[in-house]
Amino acid sequence: MSGRLRAVVERDLRDPFRSRSVWPVLVLFVMFFGGPVALSGGGRPGAGAPGLLRQLQGVVFLFLPLATLQFGYDRVAGPRETGEIRLLLAPPHSRRAFVLGTFLGRAAFTALLVTAGYLVATVAYLGVVGVPGPVFALGGYLLALALGVSVTGLAVGLSASLSTRGRATITAAVAYLTLLAFWGAIPNAVRFVANGLQSPTGPQPEWAVAFAQAVPTEAYRNLVAALLPNTTPPTVVTAGPLAAVLVLVAWTVVPLAVGVARFERADL
């Protein structure tokens, strides 16, 4: 890692600790991850039980993308709107290094919070159920990290593409709704238009199912399904483990690449 890139990463990672904003966020993660496990007391105990993963997959699916988008949506657009970006680029940092360093710093911050949440959830599980299955516990933790990093790439890429915090806020809200609900509705809208503005009949074609799986949240869910016993993801090409990993990578890299390209051409 170059010195310029490292400086941006360190600044971005230190900012929450300097402002002390990390502590309420950390408490929130501990509550969302550890609370449901401590209160439910469900799950089959034993060294091979996947109970911890089953209990946390809903939290990761719903809460983690929202939190990650919140962490990253204004990290470039905010300083750009206030003019602070000129100072941040002065040391000098290239615009590319600034965006990539911001992404790495946000990804490290997200990883820290996910790690804390998973540790508290594991301790709670030990207290109310028993020893979680190590493969499922570690696998679930790594998959949560992968989802967090992927959405971080999306958030920072969007932030680098926009010039104001207001636009970034609206875009982040739309992105969250798209990840959880709207993406799967796009094939239905296409079929509705192609069918002469009438509701299509019959089962969804394979391309529509495949498209619906090509989003980070569904990729996470498909990887969890591949890890859990007696659970299988949809039988389409985009739902397999390798394809799901590629989906997570694509949603990390493509928004960042677009954000870097737009930010490098922007008039600051």
Solvent accessible surface area in square Angstrom, and as a share of the most:
residue,aa,sasa,rsa
1,M,129,0.58
2,S,67,0.43
3,G,48,0.47
4,R,124,0.45
5,L,31,0.16
6,R,109,0.40
7,A,42,0.33
8,V,2,0.01
9,V,20,0.12
10,E,74,0.33
11,R,49,0.18
12,D,0,0.00
13,L,55,0.27
14,R,106,0.39
15,D,35,0.18
16,P,8,0.05
17,F,83,0.35
18,R,156,0.57
19,S,77,0.50
20,R,180,0.66
21,S,52,0.34
22,V,1,0.01
23,W,129,0.45
24,P,87,0.55
25,V,35,0.20
26,L,43,0.21
27,V,85,0.49
28,L,77,0.38
29,F,1,0.00
30,V,47,0.27
31,M,117,0.52
32,F,85,0.36
33,F,0,0.00
34,G,4,0.04
35,G,22,0.22
36,P,54,0.34
37,V,0,0.00
38,A,49,0.38
39,L,161,0.80
40,S,69,0.44
41,G,37,0.36
42,G,31,0.30
43,G,43,0.42
44,R,160,0.58
45,P,77,0.48
46,G,31,0.29
47,A,73,0.57
48,G,50,0.48
49,A,0,0.00
50,P,10,0.06
51,G,4,0.04
52,L,1,0.01
53,L,1,0.00
54,R,105,0.38
55,Q,41,0.18
56,L,0,0.00
57,Q,49,0.22
58,G,35,0.34
59,V,21,0.12
60,V,0,0.00
61,F,22,0.09
62,L,97,0.48
63,F,18,0.07
64,L,0,0.00
65,P,0,0.00
66,L,89,0.44
67,A,9,0.07
68,T,1,0.01
69,L,3,0.02
70,Q,111,0.49
71,F,22,0.09
72,G,0,0.00
73,Y,30,0.12
74,D,32,0.17
75,R,50,0.18
76,V,0,0.00
77,A,0,0.00
78,G,1,0.01
79,P,19,0.12
80,R,46,0.17
81,E,85,0.38
82,T,91,0.53
83,G,20,0.19
84,E,84,0.38
85,I,1,0.00
86,R,144,0.53
87,L,136,0.67
88,L,26,0.13
89,L,25,0.13
90,A,68,0.53
91,P,87,0.54
92,P,79,0.50
93,H,27,0.12
94,S,51,0.33
95,R,66,0.24
96,R,127,0.46
97,A,14,0.11
98,F,1,0.00
99,V,0,0.00
100,L,60,0.30
101,G,0,0.00
102,T,0,0.00
103,F,21,0.09
104,L,63,0.31
105,G,0,0.00
106,R,11,0.04
107,A,12,0.09
108,A,39,0.30
109,F,5,0.02
110,T,2,0.01
111,A,31,0.24
112,L,78,0.39
113,L,0,0.00
114,V,0,0.00
115,T,43,0.25
116,A,22,0.17
117,G,0,0.00
118,Y,9,0.04
119,L,114,0.56
120,V,55,0.31
121,A,0,0.00
122,T,36,0.21
123,V,101,0.58
124,A,19,0.15
125,Y,0,0.00
126,L,88,0.44
127,G,68,0.65
128,V,69,0.40
129,V,25,0.15
130,G,19,0.18
131,V,87,0.50
132,P,12,0.07
133,G,1,0.01
134,P,86,0.54
135,V,101,0.58
136,F,33,0.14
137,A,17,0.13
138,L,105,0.52
139,G,15,0.14
140,G,0,0.00
141,Y,48,0.18
142,L,92,0.46
143,L,28,0.14
144,A,0,0.00
145,L,34,0.17
146,A,37,0.29
147,L,0,0.00
148,G,0,0.00
149,V,50,0.29
150,S,1,0.01
151,V,0,0.00
152,T,1,0.01
153,G,0,0.00
154,L,12,0.06
155,A,1,0.00
156,V,0,0.00
157,G,1,0.01
158,L,44,0.22
159,S,0,0.00
160,A,0,0.00
161,S,16,0.10
162,L,35,0.17
163,S,34,0.22
164,T,40,0.23
165,R,90,0.33
166,G,43,0.41
167,R,144,0.53
168,A,3,0.02
169,T,65,0.38
170,I,120,0.61
171,T,38,0.22
172,A,12,0.09
173,A,55,0.43
174,V,80,0.46
175,A,12,0.10
176,Y,39,0.15
177,L,84,0.42
178,T,28,0.16
179,L,5,0.02
180,L,47,0.23
181,A,60,0.46
182,F,102,0.43
183,W,42,0.15
184,G,31,0.30
185,A,50,0.39
186,I,69,0.35
187,P,1,0.00
188,N,67,0.34
189,A,56,0.44
190,V,75,0.43
191,R,35,0.13
192,F,80,0.33
193,V,97,0.56
194,A,89,0.69
195,N,67,0.34
196,G,54,0.52
197,L,119,0.59
198,Q,120,0.53
199,S,85,0.55
200,P,43,0.27
201,T,123,0.72
202,G,58,0.55
203,P,127,0.80
204,Q,71,0.31
205,P,46,0.29
206,E,119,0.53
207,W,126,0.44
208,A,0,0.00
209,V,40,0.23
210,A,14,0.11
211,F,65,0.27
212,A,19,0.14
213,Q,20,0.09
214,A,23,0.18
215,V,1,0.00
216,P,0,0.00
217,T,0,0.00
218,E,32,0.14
219,A,0,0.00
220,Y,2,0.01
221,R,109,0.40
222,N,6,0.03
223,L,17,0.08
224,V,1,0.00
225,A,11,0.08
226,A,50,0.38
227,L,53,0.26
228,L,8,0.04
229,P,56,0.35
230,N,161,0.82
231,T,51,0.30
232,T,119,0.69
233,P,29,0.18
234,P,58,0.36
235,T,139,0.81
236,V,19,0.11
237,V,118,0.68
238,T,28,0.16
239,A,0,0.00
240,G,25,0.24
241,P,74,0.46
242,L,132,0.66
243,A,21,0.16
244,A,0,0.00
245,V,68,0.39
246,L,104,0.52
247,V,16,0.09
248,L,12,0.06
249,V,74,0.43
250,A,45,0.35
251,W,48,0.17
252,T,17,0.10
253,V,83,0.48
254,V,87,0.50
255,P,19,0.12
256,L,13,0.06
257,A,58,0.45
258,V,75,0.43
259,G,0,0.00
260,V,9,0.05
261,A,38,0.29
262,R,116,0.42
263,F,0,0.00
264,E,71,0.32
265,R,179,0.65
266,A,15,0.12
267,D,139,0.72
268,L,37,0.19
